[in-house]
Amino acid sequence: MSDPTSADGAREDGEDGEDGEDTVTRTFVEHRELLFSIVYNMLGSVADTEDVLQDTWVSWAARSRTRDADRIGHPRAYLVRIAVNKALARHAAISRSRETYVGPWLPEPLVTPRTGVPVHGDAGDAADAAELAESVSMALLVVLETLTPLERAVFVLHEVFGYAHPETAAILGRSPSAVRQLAHRASRHVQARRPRYRADPHLRQQVTERFAAAVSGGDLRMLLELLAPDVTLWADGGGKAPAAGLRPVQGRDKVARLLAKGTSRAPSALDIRYQRVNGDPSALLFHGDSLFAVLVVDLAPDSRQVCGIYFVTNPEKLRHLTPSGREDVPEPPGRSRPGGGPASK
């Protein structure tokens, strides 16, 4: 990757007037999906990701409007570098808050994933890029939580978004050899905990629907049939909603009985709607217009049995979703408003 502050092909920074303002805003908006995807995969939190993007916008707008600044030759590289490093800086605060989090922590679910756009390379790479971005499932994000912040940043940039090690090194301000070592450790760690395989999406959908019906109906027999012997249940209520205890629950019998028993504590007349969460076929459980839970299941390799269950009931992690199940996301920033932040609806 070329130096993001180099002069090749640049426009002049600090353009005056409305055209300059529009150019600054338009450039940020064009790259916002990419920035969101990278930062979310580094942090696993929609709220924190939006805050990082807000900070990135402020830095970008200020830097772009500096009259005496050098030209920005590659806006995408420059924006990615800002966003990644601000995400790394924010990680320390996030880690402190999770030390007091009640029960298992799961990423905030993303319904209708923000993928399907070119994330790196030319437009001809769009299909490959979308496939890579969608590969960061809820299950993989849980594994990524066990990496160090730098290992996770390197893994996300290289394995998910296709950045070469020298490009990643430039973004992180590290040497290529250091980045290669981080990438090796991260890949080995992830592979040991989640070998790569791609379950058939139609099978995933069928099993998800059967499983959601069994859970909502308290059907113990069906649950025992669907669950793998070593299944693990992560239930994230954050101390604010019904969950399954302070630790993940393991084993077919324990998980099946817990789920069947939990049905009695759930709101009556749940409405199940199916969407894609983090690229996976998933079930959204509604009580009226209120989203009660998001359910994602992971299948054992070459199997119809469920090996992982991810239940998000913490209302704070569901509030960015509308009754339709789609994300209620603020509009991309426009011109800076008083107070420094970008305008949003």
N, C-alpha and C positions, 0 to 999 in steps of 0.2 A: 504494500500500500504506500502511496506517495505521502509525503509530509502533508497533513491536512491543512497546514497554513501556508503551503507553497502557492506560487502565483500563477501556475499553469491554468489557463482557461478560466480565470477568475473574473468576477465583476468587482468593481471598486466598492470597498466597504464605506459605510457612512453615507450612502446615497441620501440625498435630501428629497423631501417632498413625498407625495402620496405614492408614486411609483416605487420609491425605495422602501417605504413601509410595506407595500403589497408584496414586494419581492422577498423581504425578510420573513413575512408571515407565510407566504406560499411555500418557500423552501422548507420551513419547519413542518408545515402540514403534510407536504409530500413524503416526509420521512417519519412521520409520527407513528404509523403502524409498526414500522421496523423497530423504532426506539421502544415502543410499548412492549413488543414481543420479547426483545432482549432483556429489558429490565424486569418484566414480570417473571421470566424464566430464571432470573438471578435472585429474585426476592420472594416470589410466590404470593404476593399480596397486591391486590388491585389498588387499594388506597395508597400504599407506599409507592407503588409504581406511578400513580397519578401525581403524587407529590414530587417524585424525582423528575418527571417530565415537566412539571411546573418550574422547578429550579433550572432544568436544562433550557427551557424556553427563555427564562430571564437572562441566563448567561449568554445564550445565543443572540438574543435581541441586543443586549448591551454590546457584545463583541462586534456584531455586524454593523452597528451604527457608530462605531468609534472612527472618527475622521482620520486619525493618524495611524490606524492599525494596518498591519500587513494584509494583503489580500488573502481570502479564503479560497483556495483552489478546488477543494473537494469537500463540499458542505456535508455530505453524508458521513464521511470519515470523521470530520470534525465533530458533528453532532453525536455520533456513536461514542467517540472518546469522552465527550462531556458526560453523556448519560451513564456510561458504564462506570466511570470513576465516581460520579455522584451516588450511584447505587451501592458501590463498595463502601463509600463513606457512611451511607445510611444503615448499612448492615449491622454495625455495632449497636446502634440504638434498638434495632429490631431484635437482636440477640438478647439484650437485657430485658426487653418486655416479654420474651418467650420463656424466660427463666421463671416467671410467676404465672405462666399460662396454665389454666386448669385443664388437665387431661391431654390426650394426644392433639398435636397441632397438625392441621392439614392446610394445603394451599387454598386460597379463595378460588372457587370454581369459576371458570370462564365458559359461558354458554355462547354458542356461535363463535368459535375461536377466531381470533384476529390473525388468521393466516390466509394463505391463498394469494399473497402478493409477493413480488420479488423481494427477497430479503438480502441478497448479496449477489453480485455479478450482474450480468446483462439480462435483458428481458427474456432471452431464450432459456434462462435457467429458472424461470418462475415455477415450473411444475416441480422440479427437484427441490427448490427452496421451500415450497409449500409443504411437500412431503416431509422434509426435515423438521420444519417448525411444528407440524402436527404430531411428530413423534414424541414430543415432550408431554407425556400423559400424566395424569394424576399420580399413577404408580411411580413413574420415573422422577417426578418432582419430589416425592417423598424420599427417594434415594438421594437426590441431589442435596437435600437438607443435611446429609451426613458429611458432605464435603466442606473443606475450608472455603471462605468467601472467594479467594483467588482461584482455587481449583474449580469452583463452580463457574466463575466468570470465564475461565479458559475453556471449560467443557462446553458451555453454552455457545460461546463465540465460534469454537472450532467444530464441535460435533453436531451442533444444531443448525448454526447459521453459515457454516462453510468458510469461515475466515481461516486463512493460512496462518501458521505460527508466526512468521515475521509481521503480518498485519496485526495479529493479536498482541504481539510484543509492543508494537507502536502504540496501540490503544492503551495498554496498561503501563507503559513506561518501563518495561522489563526487557531483559535481553532475550533473543530467540532461544538460546539454550535453556534459560530458566523456564520459559513458557513450555518448551518441549517436555521438560521434566514434570512440570505441573500437569500437562495434558496426559502424560503416561500414567501418573499416579491416579488422576481422576478417572480415566478410562478403565484402569484395572479395578479400581474400587467399585465403579458402577457395574462393570461386567460381572464381578463376583456376587453382587446383590441382585442384579436383574439382567440375566442373559438376554440378548436381543432376539426377539422373534416378533412376527406380525400376525396377530390373530385375524381370522377372516371377519370382516366387519359385519357381514350378515349374521354369522354365528354369534358374534358379540351382541348384536341387537336382539336376537332370539333369546339368548340366555338372560340378558338384562330384563327383558319383558317378563319372562317366566319367574325370575328371581324377585322382581318388584311385586308381582302378583302374589307370590308366596309370602313375602314379608308383610304386605298390607293385609293379607287374609290370615296371617298367623298359622300358615300351613306347615307344620313341623315335618311331616313326611316329605313334602316336596323340597323343603330346605335341606334336609339330610341327603336327599338325592342329588341336589345341585352342588353341594359344597365339597371341595377337596378335603382329604383328611387333615392336611396341615394348613387350612385356611386361616387367614388373619383378618380381624376386623379392626379398623381404625374408625372411631366415632368422635367427631369433633363438635362438642357443644360449647366449649370455652367457659363452662360454668354458668352459662346463660340459657341453656336449653337441654332437654333430655339427651343423654349420651350413654355410653356403655362403661363408664368408670374412668379411672385415672390412667390406665395403661391399655395398649392394644390387647385384644382378646384373641387367643389362638386355640385351634382345635375344632373339628367339625361339631362335636356334641355341644361344647360350650357355646359356640357361636350360634348354632341353630336354636338352642333353647333360649338364649338371650334375645335373639331377634323375635322369636315367637312370643316371648313374654312381653317384649317391648311394645308389641302391637296394642296391648291393652292400655298403655300409657299415652299412645299417640292420639291426636285429634280424630274424632270420628269422621267418616265420609271423606277420606282423602281422595283427591283427584290426581291421577298419575299422568304426567305429560312427558313425552320423550324428546330429548334434544341431544346435541353433542356437547360434551363437557371436556375441554382440553383435548379435543380431537376424538374422544371416545363416545360411543353410544351410551347414553345415560338416562336416568329417570329423575324427574323433578316432581316432588310430592307437594301438592297444594292443599290447603284447607281454605276453601273459598278462594279469595284472591290473594291470600297470604302464602308465600312460599315457606313450607315447613322444613324441607330437607332436600338436599341433592345427593343422589346415590350413584356411585360409579363402581363397577365390578371389573376385576381383572381375571382373565382366564389362565389356567395352567397351560403350558405349551402343549400343542396338539391334543387338546382336551376340551370337553364341554363343561368341565367343572370349574367352579369359582375358587380361585386361590387367594384373592384379595378383595376386601370390601371397604369402600371409602364413603363414610356417611358424614356429611356436613350439615349440622343443625344449628350452629352458632348464627343467630340472626344478624350479627354484624358482618358476617362473611356472605350473607345472602342479600343484603340491602341494595346492592348495585344491580340486582336483577328485578325486572318488572314482572307483572302478572303473566305476561306472555312467555316468560322464561328468557327473554332477551336482555342484554345488558343495557342499563340506563347510564350511558357514558356521556360526560360533558362534551360539548362541541370542541374541536381543536382550537387552540388559542388564536385570537385575532390580534388586533392592536393592543398594546399594553394599556391597562386601565390604571387609574390612580391607585397607588399602593404597590405597583410593580408587577402584578400577576397578569396573565393573559386573560382576555375576556372569555367567558363561557356562559352557557345558558343557565 
